[in-house]
């Protein structure tokens, strides 16, 4: 709802050309804060954030330090995390306090997470006691918990109120959130017992009791529930919002679908980046920071590659006698690696969405085993034909066929077994699985192909 309102009020630009960025850069150099501020007011906050992200690091610093320029809280919250961290260094404590005061609690928490402990305490002490207590309580929960993404601004009313009382309350109370789709109904102990869509309130006679039109079926999200699990609940039950409760089942916050959309997007990006071994890398990160993030992963890959080379070294004399083995062995390893990564990608997704369970685990392992056999037979036949045409050697064709089937089966099995095993060991399967799977398929591929070759030719 908030997004629709903003789009109606502001101009939306989906792309910014170099000329526009150049104009903004020139205005920064000329200390023309007025032009920039007025320009940002005319466009959507997300687009203003996009402009700031496209500036160089030096120009961003100059912009924030310009006299008479104050960054809009809605613009600030739209920027990516790395740029937020960078800009926070240039903001005075009172400026950060001003930003936090004008944001909903869930957005304020995200910003506080990027501030070091010393400055965080200074900023919190400058906030009103009510806001300070709420933010401190949210920060006391784990980083990936529901408490970190919930907003403490919500609409809750007693169960014995009428529709008329509710409407009057919604009109008069100034502390209610600007946008809300559902009204939570609570009992005398402030425990949620139902929900009523705001649209239903407007269509119901004033004398009707709210508890007579409420929906009792609702999901209560504990404050310490993992935010990824929260995302799965929203996706499974098509929720617009859900109430968050503390250990005593008292209502303490609300999570909305736009918050969950952000979580799901971040989790998907995180899994993809971790699978490639680059972590939470941002486009704005510097050369040395990016290099540091990738170093450990590449170092681990170097050691695993050495292991595969050691296996090849065991068959050095065989390779020297039959040169064709050296020419063909990358084919088997490459096919196994790709097949393993396909299974791995599917498995990690099913783990993340809780689709892979104890009940269907054996079934999925057998399925991957069958897929490995089927793919192995298909590509064994194709490879055998190619090798026969290329080298005109039936024995060599048979060798690559057998090793292809073996490696495809191994790829399928370990593509599912490795991430599941890591998950049981409380290790994120998205981080380490690909290294193990590719190493296993390389080693088995070289070992089977060269081992069978040595048996036939020597």
PyMOL commands that set and color helices and strands:
alter all, ss='L'
color gray80, all
select helices_A, chain A and resi 2-9+18-29+33-41+45-54+57-64+73-78+81-88+93-101+105-112+117-125+129-139+146-148+163-172+198-202+210-213+227-237+257-276+287-313+316-321+323-352+358-391+394-424+429-457
alter helices_A, ss='H'
color red, helices_A
select strands_A, chain A and resi 156-158+182-186+192-197+220-222+241-245+251-256
alter strands_A, ss='S'
color yellow, strands_A
deselect
rebuild
show_as cartoon
